[in-house]
Amino acid sequence: MSEFQTVARVGEIPAGEGRAFRIKDRIVAVFFTDGRYTAIDDVCPHMGASLASGYVENGAVNCPWHDWSFSVCNGTWMNNPKGKICQEVFEVRVEGDEIQVRT
């Protein structure tokens, strides 16, 4: 059974940005956009760049290496939304001042 893990505190992820966190055996990118936190698999499927370090705009993060774009809400590959490439999405909650992710 998966559990929520605290990854950061409210205020540690600036608005419009993401941060990468290791949770168990994976790296998760947590974003703070439009007043809410979301989380997707951090590793870009193209060449393995960290999506958390990418540019975030209009609900999508652009891979810093080759500009592939993924929805920070549902993981959809925005360059080809009908394609089969999609980042895994993780549930996020805020408990007190703790940002928690369930993997």
Protein Blocks (a to p, Z undefined) as FASTA:
>chain_A
ZZdddfbdehjacghiacdddehjbccddddeehiacdddfbdfknopafklmcceehia
cdfklopacdfklopafklmmbmbdcdddddddehjaccddZZ
